[in-house]
């Protein structure tokens, strides 16, 4: 499913609405070029999960944990960024696989590198940048298959 956004506030809104599709235990792998809006999308997603503080990029801390307040049963958002990681071994050393908990959601920026750690049952989100600075947000993955109807509404 694809959704096009015209500016950062629309990308943030797309993340906020995407949050309503999440379930406890979900893993979202975010990809896209540098500056595409991955953290902007996560900022909206965090707001949609009821995170009270502003979500910022965990590029240097690698993982940030946020307390959530929502009716989805999600109490923790783990926000990871593996941009500075050079190998899958380093991802394994970070123990990202342990972020998957019953009452949590894990969102990993530059997620293509971490994909083997989480297996097939993930949601993948790719943010592409168009020539007119619009963003195309594509949501897919095995974790999206049973939410096709909800994703179609999100995309429209």
Kinemage of the C-alpha trace (Angstrom):
@kinemage 1
@onewidth
@group {chain A} dominant
@subgroup {mainchain}
@vectorlist {calphas} color= white
{ca unk a 1} P 0.000 0.000 0.000
{ca unk a 2} L 1.296 3.462 -0.859
{ca unk a 3} L 0.563 6.903 0.467
{ca unk a 4} L 1.985 10.155 -0.898
{ca unk a 5} L 2.727 13.111 1.361
{ca unk a 6} L 3.498 16.666 0.270
{ca unk a 7} L 5.398 17.966 3.300
{ca unk a 8} L 6.884 16.919 6.662
{ca unk a 9} L 3.654 17.561 8.576
{ca unk a 10} L 1.785 15.227 6.213
{ca unk a 11} L 4.506 12.584 6.659
{ca unk a 12} L 4.158 12.941 10.420
{ca unk a 13} L 0.363 12.631 10.110
{ca unk a 14} L 0.823 9.466 8.025
{ca unk a 15} L 2.935 8.016 10.852
{ca unk a 16} L 0.324 8.988 13.431
{ca unk a 17} L -2.428 7.257 11.454
{ca unk a 18} L -0.181 4.232 10.797
{ca unk a 19} L 0.174 3.798 14.569
{ca unk a 20} L -3.515 2.860 14.770
{ca unk a 21} L -2.746 -0.229 12.637
{ca unk a 22} L -0.137 -1.555 15.050
{ca unk a 23} L -0.521 -4.393 17.502
{ca unk a 24} L 1.522 -5.363 20.542
{ca unk a 25} L 4.607 -7.307 19.433
{ca unk a 26} L 4.845 -5.655 16.007
{ca unk a 27} L 8.172 -4.810 14.404
{ca unk a 28} L 8.297 -2.027 11.816
{ca unk a 29} L 11.412 -1.815 9.635
{ca unk a 30} L 11.817 1.653 8.084
{ca unk a 31} L 13.962 2.253 5.011
{ca unk a 32} L 14.623 5.078 2.626
{ca unk a 33} L 17.401 7.438 1.638
{ca unk a 34} L 19.035 9.843 4.068
{ca unk a 35} L 16.657 12.735 4.716
{ca unk a 36} L 13.581 10.911 3.427
{ca unk a 37} L 11.615 11.475 6.613
{ca unk a 38} L 12.018 8.263 8.597
{ca unk a 39} L 12.315 10.068 11.933
{ca unk a 40} L 9.493 12.429 10.947
{ca unk a 41} L 7.287 9.390 10.298
{ca unk a 42} L 8.307 7.898 13.678
{ca unk a 43} L 7.540 11.188 15.424
{ca unk a 44} L 3.963 10.923 14.164
{ca unk a 45} L 3.803 7.202 14.948
{ca unk a 46} L 4.918 7.931 18.522
{ca unk a 47} L 2.229 10.586 18.894
{ca unk a 48} L -0.320 8.099 17.542
{ca unk a 49} L 0.738 5.628 20.255
{ca unk a 50} L 0.329 8.274 22.939
{ca unk a 51} L 4.004 8.999 23.579
{ca unk a 52} L 4.062 12.267 25.508
{ca unk a 53} L 7.645 13.384 24.794
{ca unk a 54} L 8.940 14.256 21.317
{ca unk a 55} L 10.494 11.287 19.519
{ca unk a 56} L 13.939 12.175 18.180
{ca unk a 57} L 16.443 10.235 16.142
{ca unk a 58} L 18.355 7.645 18.155
{ca unk a 59} L 21.265 7.705 15.677
{ca unk a 60} L 23.907 8.057 18.383
{ca unk a 61} L 22.137 6.269 21.255
{ca unk a 62} L 21.014 3.459 18.900
{ca unk a 63} L 17.772 2.762 20.814
{ca unk a 64} L 15.291 4.994 22.635
{ca unk a 65} L 12.433 3.652 24.710
{ca unk a 66} L 9.178 5.599 25.012
{ca unk a 67} L 6.221 4.958 27.307
{ca unk a 68} L 2.925 4.803 25.393
{ca unk a 69} L -0.600 5.727 26.475
{ca unk a 70} L -3.241 4.261 24.157
{ca unk a 71} L -6.112 1.795 23.884
{ca unk a 72} L -4.149 -0.620 21.658
{ca unk a 73} L -2.434 -2.530 24.463
{ca unk a 74} L 0.953 -1.107 23.443
{ca unk a 75} L 2.799 0.256 26.479
{ca unk a 76} L 6.309 0.722 25.053
{ca unk a 77} L 7.724 2.020 21.785
{ca unk a 78} L 11.307 0.932 21.112
{ca unk a 79} L 12.780 3.265 18.484
{ca unk a 80} L 16.095 2.077 17.043
{ca unk a 81} L 18.369 3.509 14.377
{ca unk a 82} L 21.062 1.282 12.890
{ca unk a 83} L 22.486 3.860 10.451
{ca unk a 84} L 25.901 3.770 12.119
{ca unk a 85} L 26.024 -0.035 12.235
{ca unk a 86} L 28.379 -1.668 9.746
{ca unk a 87} L 27.397 -5.336 9.883
{ca unk a 88} L 24.716 -7.805 10.857
{ca unk a 89} L 26.994 -8.997 13.684
{ca unk a 90} L 26.806 -5.502 15.213
{ca unk a 91} L 23.015 -5.592 14.931
{ca unk a 92} L 23.001 -8.940 16.736
{ca unk a 93} L 25.283 -7.469 19.435
{ca unk a 94} L 22.719 -4.707 20.020
{ca unk a 95} L 20.180 -7.431 20.920
{ca unk a 96} L 17.484 -5.769 18.815
{ca unk a 97} L 15.612 -9.056 18.662
{ca unk a 98} L 14.974 -8.690 22.376
{ca unk a 99} L 12.988 -5.504 21.719
{ca unk a 100} L 10.059 -7.600 20.577
{ca unk a 101} L 7.811 -7.896 23.600
{ca unk a 102} L 4.167 -8.699 24.129
{ca unk a 103} L 3.183 -5.143 25.040
{ca unk a 104} L 5.674 -3.255 22.886
{ca unk a 105} L 6.278 -2.152 19.319
{ca unk a 106} L 9.777 -1.909 17.834
{ca unk a 107} L 10.499 0.543 15.027
{ca unk a 108} L 13.927 0.300 13.386
{ca unk a 109} L 15.238 3.014 11.073
{ca unk a 110} L 17.533 1.701 8.320
{ca unk a 111} L 15.700 -1.537 9.029
{ca unk a 112} L 16.887 -3.414 5.949
{ca unk a 113} L 20.152 -4.133 7.778
{ca unk a 114} L 18.292 -5.509 10.824
{ca unk a 115} L 15.731 -7.536 8.847
{ca unk a 116} L 17.455 -10.927 9.319
{ca unk a 117} L 17.300 -10.493 13.108
{ca unk a 118} L 13.497 -10.227 13.098
{ca unk a 119} L 12.565 -12.776 10.455
{ca unk a 120} L 9.649 -12.584 8.062
{ca unk a 121} L 6.777 -11.464 10.276
{ca unk a 122} L 7.440 -7.719 10.159
{ca unk a 123} L 5.902 -4.609 8.669
{ca unk a 124} L 8.187 -2.849 6.220
{ca unk a 125} L 7.853 0.827 5.425
{ca unk a 126} L 9.887 2.417 2.646
{ca unk a 127} L 9.875 6.199 2.279
{ca unk a 128} L 10.923 7.403 -1.152
{ca unk a 129} L 11.646 10.980 -2.203
{ca unk a 130} L 10.140 12.274 -5.440
{ca unk a 131} L 11.598 14.966 -7.661
{ca unk a 132} L 9.056 17.455 -6.286
{ca unk a 133} L 10.008 16.670 -2.653
{ca unk a 134} L 6.874 14.596 -2.155
{ca unk a 135} L 7.302 11.411 -0.165
{ca unk a 136} L 5.888 8.070 -1.196
{ca unk a 137} L 5.383 5.831 1.811
{ca unk a 138} L 5.050 2.134 0.931
{ca unk a 139} L 3.881 -0.281 3.626
{ca unk a 140} L 4.262 -4.001 3.043
{ca unk a 141} L 5.680 -7.170 4.546
{ca unk a 142} L 4.294 -10.358 6.008
{ca unk a 143} L 3.003 -8.439 9.034
{ca unk a 144} L 0.856 -6.323 6.709
{ca unk a 145} L -0.953 -9.149 4.933
{ca unk a 146} L -3.640 -9.635 7.549
{ca unk a 147} L -4.175 -5.855 7.715
{ca unk a 148} L -4.654 -5.242 4.011
{ca unk a 149} L -8.060 -3.625 4.432
{ca unk a 150} L -6.875 -1.279 7.188
{ca unk a 151} L -3.722 -0.433 5.193
{ca unk a 152} L -5.845 0.374 2.142
{ca unk a 153} L -7.833 2.872 4.241
{ca unk a 154} L -4.567 4.328 5.589
{ca unk a 155} L -3.209 4.709 2.054
{ca unk a 156} L -6.264 6.559 0.749
